[in-house]
């Protein structure tokens, strides 16, 4: 049976409603989408809401004993009727092939200040280690690069020290390891036959498609692939937008509401690719407008926070003002709101280039710029004279007061400081695209390197001249 994609899930639900039920379903990909997809499956398999709670067994894959689950799956119900077993975060499709993806999920969770979630991912990765190697995980941070590569199948990241900040009970390490692949027992059980009214739903973020169980389900069950391209290409952004729009419109439909087109586009900009945030913010909007059927852009502006463009502008201003603490906080907020560090890099690069251009103007002998120049003198005298001497005055096409403030901020830097800043930004961009180091560390390192020394100099000797 072919693997179903996001836009094909309705076919599965229709088949269930028509009586075509499979003994096992695997849903993998984005965690939120997979969980929501499993809920739709459960509703179709157990349409009677009153009986659903007694017919549904929810199992946490991080805590489960897979053999116990299999035993229950093979047991006939005393009361008859359909029973659904839903296993969230199953590990039966894990291997070294998916170890790197699990590690990246742990890094992302830690960067988003979700240590419990980061620990959960890390324990999933540790579960890939065989029992014979359990001694190697007593101090994972101290593992050599060669040993790390051998255990997990990918190169040791540049920064793993953050692991020490997680609450990882020692007993979990050895308990997480297993020598026997219990998934093979499931394959045999399905071949031998399980009670026809028992249905298994497995949910995983990452899967190794080479696994025997995966191949069996693909042939004899149903696999739903809800993965979303996490990249930043045009295709990836379109893929992410389609997912969010589907969630937003489905949520609005449940409230009997609609978003005007301008508000829809604005909402996508504000939430970034965060399915959970998209649903929560949409619900907030729907509840805020009372009985009105259409939600406007004005409603969105009043209810939901500032746009990412506004936040990026604030980050630029904090950097130009040498406010290191504020810049670090804004950088963290942007990341939490789904703004990719490369977008921050692009915004900072444009702003530093503007400061560099302004510094070159300030270095000219005629017209001469003086640091203590008033706005009136700047607007009516200096700015007009400067434009008259330039072959291309385009960079000075903004509002005079905005230009005045940009000139004042440029005083904080020497030309060589700004050139060095652009060099460091380029290095940060290379690191973001190719280094295994966490994104937030790369951004914070840039801010400390670029702003830190300037802040100290200003504190000791006033503005840069």
Phi, psi and omega in degrees: 000133182293157177283131182273143177261178184304316185280005181246005184295332179298329179298319180295315182297321179295320179297320179296316180296334179271001177097002178270098184242137177260154180288338183214138177234136175242125176241124180223158181127212181307131188298315181295314181296321180294319179296317179294321179296321178296322179297321177296320178298315181299318179298321180288322182284328180235073186293336180281106185297326182292325181271348188301317184298327181274345182257358184245128177246115182265127185233132178271114183298335179286337184248346190289155164261106187301329179291324177295317178300317180297320179298317179292324181295329182272000184261134177287141178287139179293333186259358180073174180089168184285139175234132181248130177251114179253118180252110180271136178062045177297146180257003187290350178249013180275148174195182178299338179298326183257002183301318182296320179295321178296318179299316180297324177294322178295317178299316181298316180296318179295317179298330180273012178062044177237072185298325180295317178292321178298319179296322180298315178296318182297319178295326175297319179293320180294334181293346179283345181283134180289156183305322182296340182256010189299334179294339182288344184260008178299326178220081185297327181297326184274359181300140175289161179300321180294318181292319178301312180302318181293324183281320189246349175083011175214160184296144180295127180298157181296326181236115175235003185297334181297341179303326183295342180275350182274151178270093182244098180304137182302322184294338180292329184299307182288327180291334184286338185275145177212143183268328186264133179277098184294342180301328179296328178294325178294317179302314181295321180298317179293324178294319180289332180107126175250163178310129186299339180268001178263124183239134179250128174243118180252135182235129181214147176280317182236140180224147172264109186289354178277347182299144181299321181294320178300314181296323180295314181296321180299327182273325189242353181231216180226131176241130178243119181262108180250026178291146178237132179301117184275001186285192184233018175285170179299319180294317181296316180297322178295319179298314180296319181297320179298319179297312183295318180297321178298315180294316182297313183291323178294319179295316179297321180299326180292339178259357183071035183239164174223153174255135173292151186310316181297322180290326180296314179296320180295321180297320178299320179295322187283325185270338186065188181274084175223092183308318180298314181296321180300316180292314183296317180291325178294317177299319179299317179296314182299321181285333186283338185265009178056241187270352182295132184280337184245130179263128184261171177295327178297318177301316182297317181297323182284328187266318185259150186300184184295157179287161178294330178297319178295319180293322177296322177298318179296323177296316177302316181296319180297319179294315180295330179274000181063032178266087185298313183299316180296319180297319179295319179295314180296321178299318179295317181295318179299316179297316181295332180271007174093008178280123182288143179305329179295330175291322177295319179300315181297317180295315180294322179298315180298320183289319180294324176298319177298317178298322180293318177298315179298319180298325178292325176294318183293338181277351181289147179281334180213126352291149185273132178263134177242133185305327185264021181296135178283165180297320180299314180295322180295312186289312188270340181246288188300312185297317180294320179294320181296314179301324182292336182267353185263136175291327179228096181276013183307317180300344182254028185271001182278186178295137183305321182290323177297321177294320179301315180293324178296319177297319179296319181291326180297338179297341181288348189231150167271159180302318180294331176297316183289321177297318177296324179298318178295323177296316180292326176296319178298318178296321178297321179296317177299319181294319180296327183273338185225347183272146176282356181294145178302142182304318186294328178290323179296316180293316180295323179297319178297313183297317179296319183290320185275316184271322187310304180299323180294320180298317179297317181295321180293320180296329183271329186220020179077197184294151175289143180248000000 
